Amino acid sequence: MATILLVGVDLYFRGKLEGLLPGHRLVTADSVDPPDLVLVDISRVEPEEVADQWPDVPIMGFTNHTDRSGLQRAHAAGFDQVLVKSALAERAAGLVDELTGATEPGRSGRAAD
């Protein structure tokens, strides 16, 4: 079971994620448990700030298919996975398993400090 920190995720989509990710614990910023994965709604937050706040945790960002700028900003920030919302809904469980199964430092394209 992974602890997944939701950043900028609205209540409606959180409910959908809970159905897509049974067995995983979805938390918000007020949780005391460290996350195994950060899941970000790119359209509602600044990707650079999230990447700076969680440098050693895998980050997966999503947005709608028309938000090309948001997708590019998340890639530039070094998110481990960036995808459109519909793809997340289709592949959520597999992506979470993939990202939480390999959490060694220095993964992805994110530069080390």
C-alpha positions in Angstrom: 0.0 0.0 0.0 1.4 3.4 -1.0 0.7 6.7 0.6 -0.2 9.1 -2.2 -0.1 12.8 -1.5 -2.8 14.7 -3.5 -1.8 18.2 -4.5 -4.4 20.4 -6.2 -6.8 17.5 -6.8 -10.4 18.4 -6.5 -12.9 16.5 -4.3 -14.7 14.9 -7.3 -11.6 13.5 -8.9 -10.3 12.4 -5.5 -13.4 10.2 -5.2 -12.7 8.8 -8.6 -9.1 8.1 -7.6 -10.2 6.3 -4.5 -12.2 3.9 -6.7 -9.3 3.5 -9.1 -6.7 2.9 -6.4 -8.1 0.6 -3.8 -5.5 -0.4 -1.2 -3.6 2.8 -1.5 -3.9 5.6 1.0 -4.7 9.1 -0.4 -3.7 12.0 1.8 -3.5 15.8 1.7 -0.8 18.2 2.8 -2.1 18.0 6.4 -1.0 14.4 6.7 1.9 13.5 9.0 2.8 10.4 7.0 5.5 10.9 4.4 4.3 10.2 0.8 5.5 7.4 -1.4 4.1 9.4 -4.4 2.9 12.9 -5.1 0.0 13.2 -7.5 -0.5 16.7 -8.9 -3.3 18.4 -10.8 -1.0 20.6 -13.0 -3.8 23.0 -13.9 -4.3 24.0 -10.2 -0.7 24.4 -8.9 2.7 25.5 -10.1 4.8 22.4 -11.1 8.1 24.0 -10.1 6.9 24.6 -6.5 5.8 21.0 -6.1 9.1 19.6 -7.5 11.0 21.8 -5.1 8.9 20.8 -2.2 9.2 17.0 -2.8 12.6 16.5 -4.5 13.1 12.9 -3.3 9.6 11.6 -3.9 8.2 10.4 -7.3 5.8 13.0 -8.8 3.1 12.2 -11.3 1.2 15.2 -12.8 -1.9 15.3 -14.9 -4.1 17.9 -16.6 -6.6 18.0 -19.4 -5.6 17.3 -23.0 -5.8 20.9 -24.0 -3.4 22.2 -21.4 -0.2 21.8 -23.4 1.5 24.6 -21.5 0.9 22.8 -18.2 2.2 19.5 -19.6 5.4 21.3 -20.7 5.8 23.0 -17.4 5.5 19.7 -15.5 8.1 18.1 -17.8 10.4 21.0 -17.4 10.0 20.8 -13.6 11.2 17.2 -13.8 8.0 15.3 -12.9 8.6 11.5 -13.1 5.3 11.0 -15.1 3.2 13.6 -16.9 -0.1 12.6 -18.6 -3.5 13.7 -19.6 -6.3 13.2 -17.1 -8.1 10.5 -19.2 -4.9 8.4 -19.4 -4.5 8.7 -15.6 -8.0 7.4 -15.2 -7.3 4.4 -17.5 -3.8 3.5 -16.1 -3.8 4.8 -12.5 -3.0 1.6 -10.7 -0.2 0.5 -13.0 1.4 3.9 -13.0 1.3 4.1 -9.2 2.8 0.6 -8.8 5.5 1.5 -11.3 6.5 4.8 -9.6 6.3 3.6 -6.1 8.3 0.4 -6.8 11.4 2.3 -7.8 11.9 5.1 -5.4 15.7 5.3 -5.3 17.2 8.8 -5.3 18.3 10.3 -8.6 15.6 8.7 -10.7 14.0 10.5 -13.6 15.3 13.6 -15.2 15.2 15.7 -12.1 18.5 17.3 -11.4 20.1 16.6 -8.0 20.8 19.6 -5.8 
